[in-house]
Every structure is written in C-alpha cells, then in structure tokens.
Amino acid sequence: MSKSRGISADMQSPRTRLLYLIYSSPNSRIKAAPGAKSSISAALGYKSDGHFHYDWHYLIGAGMIEE
C-alpha cells in the first residue's frame, strides 16, 4: 500500500507555492516583464522550465489564474 503524501507535502509543491505567490502579490498580479517566469521558476525550486510551464498551463486551464 502506498503512503499518502498528506496535506503538508501538497502545500510544499511548487504548483501550490506558485499559486500562493500569485495570490499574495499586490492585486494578485505579477508584472509580465521579460524573464519574470524564469525568475519565478528558479525561486520556487522548479527542476526545469518545462515543469514550470506545465504547472502554469495547468493553472490557466483550471481557471485559477489568467495570463
């Protein structure tokens, strides 16, 4: 039987931290400046830009963020 990740592991996922970063930003917005996504990706500990963009598109598709 596999072990459940639990809520604390889910709260520490890069996707959750990305969503919280956007939510906690002034007016829930992040300036769309060149290199902003790469800086956020690095700061949140994404292993690659591909992982970041997968989560970014997931959140857009789920209607949780707008670009």
BAFI-3210 file (N, C-alpha, C; in Angstrom, 3 decimals, decimal comma, padded with zeros to 6 digits):
// residues 67
n [1|2|3|4|5|6|7|8|9|10|11|12|13|14|15|16|17|18|19|20|21|22|23|24|25|26|27|28|29|30|31|32|33|34|35|36|37|38|39|40|41|42|43|44|45|46|47|48|49|50|51|52|53|54|55|56|57|58|59|60|61|62|63|64|65|66|67]
n.u [000,848|000,597|002,055|000,312|000,676|-000,069|-001,272|000,680|002,797|001,536|001,100|003,635|004,304|005,667|003,706|001,599|002,927|003,493|000,896|000,157|002,063|001,244|-001,333|-000,744|000,583|000,641|-002,558|-003,022|-001,433|001,265|003,930|004,324|007,081|010,059|011,697|010,494|008,975|011,005|012,564|010,751|010,342|012,903|013,152|011,149|012,031|011,754|012,563|013,015|012,405|010,362|008,797|007,819|006,304|004,409|002,920|002,059|000,419|-001,452|-002,703|-003,809|-005,566|-007,288|-008,626|-007,677|-005,769|-005,056|-003,474]
n.v [-001,166|002,175|005,088|007,918|011,264|013,478|016,573|018,506|017,958|018,469|021,200|022,150|021,794|022,835|023,882|024,673|026,586|028,421|029,254|030,424|032,487|034,137|034,768|036,168|038,395|041,956|043,084|040,585|040,092|039,654|041,291|041,169|040,980|040,669|037,623|037,167|034,826|032,886|033,726|033,394|030,650|029,645|030,675|029,305|026,749|024,978|022,174|022,328|024,476|023,403|021,942|024,060|025,494|023,558|023,421|026,109|026,268|024,376|025,644|027,853|026,540|025,396|027,564|029,047|031,011|033,905|034,840]
n.w [000,000|-000,884|000,561|001,754|000,588|002,075|003,539|004,170|002,423|-000,008|000,273|000,012|-002,597|-005,753|-007,517|-005,825|-004,294|-006,326|-007,031|-004,592|-004,449|-006,573|-005,689|-003,327|-004,224|-004,895|-005,674|-006,709|-008,941|-011,230|-012,706|-016,179|-017,200|-019,246|-018,664|-016,222|-015,645|-015,679|-013,526|-011,413|-011,594|-010,917|-008,300|-006,953|-006,995|-009,167|-011,186|-013,872|-016,732|-018,194|-016,351|-014,837|-016,803|-017,430|-015,031|-014,993|-017,284|-016,526|-014,304|-015,616|-017,402|-015,534|-014,706|-012,594|-012,690|-014,732|-017,740]
ca.u [000,000|001,430|001,864|-000,298|001,594|-000,508|-001,502|001,896|003,541|000,816|001,303|005,002|004,562|005,936|002,472|000,877|003,686|003,281|-000,437|000,182|002,841|000,386|-002,421|-000,259|001,153|-000,278|-003,680|-002,944|-000,844|002,721|004,274|004,756|008,338|010,927|012,437|009,754|008,640|012,239|012,939|009,813|010,643|014,117|012,903|010,269|012,723|011,397|013,718|013,236|011,390|009,244|007,931|007,146|005,303|003,332|002,078|001,484|-000,694|-002,462|-003,441|-004,613|-006,643|-008,222|-009,286|-007,183|-005,018|-005,166|-002,192]
ca.v [000,000|003,378|006,065|009,178|012,399|014,356|017,973|019,321|017,751|019,190|022,637|022,487|021,533|024,078|024,429|025,363|027,793|029,351|029,817|031,309|033,674|034,997|035,228|037,114|039,569|043,104|042,941|039,222|040,204|039,672|042,027|040,314|041,515|039,619|036,854|037,030|033,419|032,169|034,107|032,736|029,222|029,397|030,993|028,295|025,469|024,065|021,444|022,763|025,397|022,585|021,673|025,319|025,800|022,581|023,903|027,385|025,975|023,675|026,642|028,622|025,664|025,177|028,839|029,575|032,231|034,433|035,378]
ca.w [000,000|-000,954|001,636|001,349|000,683|003,157|003,192|004,244|001,178|-001,057|000,471|-000,353|-004,012|-006,487|-008,085|-004,754|-003,962|-007,436|-006,872|-003,417|-004,813|-007,382|-004,820|-002,321|-004,883|-004,904|-006,622|-007,262|-010,279|-011,383|-013,914|-017,275|-017,729|-019,786|-017,670|-014,957|-015,409|-015,358|-012,162|-010,500|-011,663|-010,138|-006,899|-006,358|-006,989|-010,251|-011,713|-015,249|-017,247|-018,648|-015,201|-014,523|-017,819|-017,283|-013,936|-015,409|-018,187|-015,735|-013,532|-016,577|-017,857|-014,421|-014,413|-011,325|-012,992|-016,088|-018,188]
c.u [000,900|001,063|001,287|000,701|001,213|-000,602|-000,223|002,745|002,866|001,027|002,700|005,301|004,819|004,666|001,689|001,598|003,552|001,928|-000,485|000,953|001,983|-000,715|-001,948|000,393|000,151|-001,301|-003,701|-002,422|000,671|003,016|004,837|005,991|009,164|011,718|011,705|009,442|009,877|012,695|012,046|010,102|011,853|013,876|012,051|010,855|012,288|012,657|014,033|012,145|010,157|008,272|007,134|006,030|004,142|002,374|001,373|000,258|-001,810|-003,336|-004,309|-005,811|-007,699|-008,967|-008,834|-006,360|-005,327|-003,815|-002,404]
c.v [001,239|004,353|007,359|010,315|013,333|015,797|018,801|019,156|018,495|020,688|023,070|022,241|022,858|024,708|025,211|026,647|028,849|030,033|030,785|032,593|034,653|035,598|036,313|038,356|040,718|042,962|041,579|039,238|040,188|040,338|041,074|040,910|040,367|038,933|036,636|035,578|032,613|032,474|033,428|031,243|028,871|029,614|029,929|026,889|024,484|023,430|021,851|023,761|024,627|022,271|022,925|025,591|024,813|023,045|025,196|027,141|025,210|024,677|027,529|027,798|025,411|026,455|029,460|030,832|032,647|034,990|036,752]
c.w [000,000|000,155|001,074|001,522|001,811|002,728|003,250|002,994|000,032|-000,942|000,055|-001,827|-004,727|-007,056|-007,035|-004,366|-005,051|-007,294|-005,691|-003,718|-005,610|-006,518|-003,861|-002,919|-004,841|-006,032|-007,307|-008,698|-010,193|-012,713|-014,968|-017,942|-018,310|-018,661|-016,358|-014,647|-015,037|-013,934|-011,137|-010,440|-010,802|-008,647|-006,205|-006,416|-008,050|-010,811|-013,147|-015,642|-017,713|-017,530|-014,828|-015,512|-017,784|-016,183|-014,309|-016,289|-017,481|-014,973|-014,437|-017,024|-016,802|-014,048|-013,096|-011,510|-014,435|-016,466|-018,757]
res [m|s|k|s|r|g|i|s|a|d|m|q|s|p|r|t|r|l|l|y|l|i|y|s|s|p|n|s|r|i|k|a|a|p|g|a|k|s|s|i|s|a|a|l|g|y|k|s|d|g|h|f|h|y|d|w|h|y|l|i|g|a|g|m|i|e|e]
***
